[in-house]
Amino acid sequence: MNAPTPTAQIEQHQTTRLNIDFSHRMPDPFFDIHCPHNLTDAVNQSTDRATGVLHMLAGQFIGEEDCRLNDGIMYNVIMAAIREIEDVNSIVNAFSDAAILKEIADVKQSKQNQQA
């Protein structure tokens, strides 16, 4: 049996794409990227989660010393809020990209209609 060469392994690695399903992070299974109302819902959900996490974290600094979370848990709470904020950025970028692609498609369709 012939083992793949290192070059072939690198090429295989470069062409393999990981498609992760993040639909559980969106507000609706029938999410329409062209609907501004969905953008508002998606951003609100992420910001609500981030706000909740940060309120929980803030409570750690106002209370009994012996009731505080350890550093590892505090780190993960902070990272959860950061990931929510990054989700907002990704959601807004996706809507922006979709709007640009729709405009390009509309222009191409308009040109095709004029030529016909």
HELIX and SHEET records of a PDB file:
HELIX    1   1 PRO A    6  THR A   15  1                                  10    
HELIX    2   2 SER A   23  ARG A   25  5                                   3    
HELIX    3   3 PRO A   36  GLY A   59  1                                  24    
HELIX    4   4 GLU A   65  CYS A   67  5                                   3    
HELIX    5   5 ASP A   71  GLN A  115  1                                  45    
END                                                                             
